Amino acid sequence: MIGRAPVTRTVLLPSLLALLAACAPKQTPGEGSAPPAVVMHGVRLRSYEGSTLSMTGQAEQATYQRNGDITASQATLHILGKGPPAPQAPPRGTKPPARNKGEQVDVPPVGTMVRAKLMEGNLGTRQMVASGDVEVRSASGMVARTPRATYDGARQAAQGSEGVVVTGPDYRIQADAFSLSFPDERFTFEGSVRTVLGAAP
């Protein structure tokens, strides 16, 4: 019987579901109480799509329920990019193209880090809600901060409607709402959008 004893280990997400199904106690007819949760400390996560590693992460503590619900505190996820390599630098003596003022910002698809105080989701549905000082950081240096964001693993996309501030080396964007495609790291902003170009935040 699985108790609430803390453990430290690397967890493969599909394997964890099988482990819970195999080890959780069987309920007798008429028994309505759910089996106890599994609580782990110092957790490291790896998620695969087929044989391809698609996401890694870690959390101070993670709680798994038999139905696939997961709650992780002080969590960090690294969602790996799938796109082609980033474009090469422009020829020597030429300047890179200027950024256009608008509601979309594209950056090279080289992977994204997501950090939050709390992440809640379900492994089966691949849905997750991150809350508490949510930070999204790309390898190119773009950083987005928002109070709350919802992640859809099937679409590999996130969205939020509680405000977002995105900063980069030479711009700062503030918007009421946003959506983010992880494969190409493209932000789309909605509502009131304020853009400042040419100055560090």
C-alpha positions in Angstrom: 0.0 0.0 0.0 1.4 3.4 -1.0 1.4 5.9 1.9 2.4 9.5 2.1 6.1 8.8 2.8 8.3 11.4 1.1 10.7 10.1 -1.6 13.3 11.6 -3.9 13.6 10.2 -7.5 13.4 10.9 -11.2 9.9 10.2 -12.5 8.9 9.2 -16.1 5.4 10.5 -16.4 3.8 7.5 -18.3 5.5 5.1 -16.0 4.1 6.9 -12.9 0.6 6.2 -14.0 1.2 2.5 -14.4 2.9 2.4 -11.0 -0.1 4.0 -9.3 -2.5 1.7 -11.0 -0.5 -1.4 -10.1 0.3 -0.4 -6.5 -2.8 1.4 -5.3 -5.1 -0.7 -3.0 -8.2 -2.2 -4.6 -11.4 -0.9 -3.2 -14.0 -3.3 -1.9 -17.7 -2.9 -3.0 -19.3 0.0 -1.2 -15.9 1.6 -0.3 -16.2 5.2 -1.5 -13.0 6.8 -0.2 -10.2 7.5 -2.7 -6.8 5.9 -2.2 -4.1 8.0 -0.5 -2.0 10.4 -2.6 1.7 9.8 -3.3 3.8 12.7 -2.1 7.3 13.1 -3.4 10.0 15.6 -2.5 12.9 16.8 -4.7 11.1 15.4 -7.8 12.7 15.4 -11.3 10.3 14.9 -14.2 10.8 13.7 -17.8 8.1 13.5 -20.4 8.4 11.7 -23.8 6.4 11.8 -27.0 7.2 8.4 -28.4 10.9 8.0 -27.9 11.6 11.7 -28.1 12.2 13.7 -24.9 9.8 16.6 -25.0 9.9 18.1 -21.5 12.0 18.0 -18.3 11.4 19.6 -14.9 11.8 19.6 -11.2 9.7 20.6 -8.2 10.3 20.8 -4.4 7.2 18.7 -3.9 4.8 16.9 -6.1 1.5 15.1 -5.2 0.0 12.5 -7.5 -3.5 11.1 -7.3 -4.7 7.8 -8.6 -6.8 9.5 -11.3 -3.7 11.3 -12.7 -4.1 14.6 -11.0 -0.8 16.3 -10.2 0.1 19.2 -7.9 3.6 20.5 -7.9 5.1 23.3 -5.8 8.0 25.6 -6.6 8.1 23.9 -10.0 10.3 24.5 -13.1 9.6 22.9 -16.5 11.8 23.0 -19.6 9.7 22.5 -22.7 12.0 21.5 -25.6 11.6 23.2 -29.0 10.9 21.1 -32.1 11.5 23.6 -34.8 14.5 24.0 -37.1 17.8 25.4 -35.8 17.8 29.2 -35.2 18.8 31.3 -38.2 22.5 32.2 -38.6 23.7 35.7 -37.8 23.6 38.2 -40.6 26.7 38.7 -42.8 29.5 40.8 -41.3 28.9 44.5 -41.6 25.1 44.3 -41.9 22.5 45.0 -39.3 19.8 42.5 -38.3 16.3 43.4 -39.4 14.5 45.9 -37.2 11.6 44.7 -35.0 8.2 45.8 -36.2 5.8 47.3 -33.6 2.9 44.9 -33.4 1.1 42.3 -31.3 3.3 39.3 -32.1 6.9 38.6 -31.2 8.8 35.7 -32.8 11.9 34.1 -31.3 14.0 31.1 -32.4 12.3 27.7 -31.4 15.0 26.5 -29.0 13.0 25.6 -26.0 11.2 27.4 -23.2 11.5 27.4 -19.4 8.4 27.8 -17.2 8.6 28.5 -13.5 5.8 28.9 -11.0 5.0 28.6 -7.3 2.2 26.1 -8.0 1.3 23.9 -11.0 -1.8 21.8 -11.0 -2.9 19.5 -13.8 -3.7 16.0 -15.0 -1.3 13.6 -16.8 -4.1 12.0 -18.8 -5.6 15.2 -20.2 -2.2 17.0 -20.4 -3.8 20.2 -19.1 -2.1 22.3 -16.4 -2.6 25.6 -14.6 0.4 27.5 -13.4 -0.1 30.2 -10.8 2.0 32.4 -8.4 4.7 34.5 -10.0 4.6 32.6 -13.3 7.7 33.2 -15.4 8.3 32.1 -19.0 11.8 32.4 -20.3 13.1 31.7 -23.8 16.7 30.9 -24.7 16.8 34.1 -26.8 16.4 36.2 -23.6 12.7 37.0 -23.8 11.0 36.8 -20.4 7.2 36.9 -19.7 5.7 37.3 -16.3 2.0 36.7 -15.4 0.0 35.8 -12.3 -1.6 32.8 -13.9 -1.4 30.7 -17.1 -3.1 27.6 -18.5 -1.1 25.1 -20.5 -2.6 22.7 -23.1 -0.1 19.8 -23.7 -2.0 18.5 -26.7 -1.7 21.8 -28.5 1.6 22.7 -26.9 0.2 26.1 -26.1 -0.4 28.4 -23.1 -2.7 31.3 -22.5 -3.5 33.8 -19.8 -6.1 36.5 -19.2 -4.8 38.2 -16.0 -2.2 40.4 -17.6 1.3 39.8 -18.9 4.6 41.7 -19.2 7.1 40.5 -21.7 10.7 42.0 -21.8 13.6 41.5 -24.1 16.9 43.0 -24.9 15.4 46.0 -26.7 11.6 46.0 -26.0 8.9 45.7 -23.3 5.3 44.7 -24.0 2.4 44.8 -21.6 -0.9 43.3 -22.4 -4.2 42.3 -20.9 -4.1 38.7 -22.2 -1.9 36.5 -24.3 -1.5 33.1 -25.9 1.8 31.3 -26.5 2.7 28.6 -29.0 5.6 26.6 -27.5 6.9 24.9 -30.7 7.8 28.2 -32.3 7.7 30.4 -29.2 5.2 32.9 -30.7 3.3 35.2 -28.4 0.0 36.7 -29.5 -1.3 39.6 -27.4 -4.9 40.6 -26.8 -6.8 43.5 -25.2 -4.9 46.6 -24.4 -1.3 46.3 -25.6 1.5 48.7 -24.8 4.9 48.4 -26.5 8.1 50.2 -25.8 11.0 49.7 -28.2 14.6 50.6 -28.1 15.2 50.6 -24.4 16.1 48.0 -21.8 13.3 47.3 -19.2 
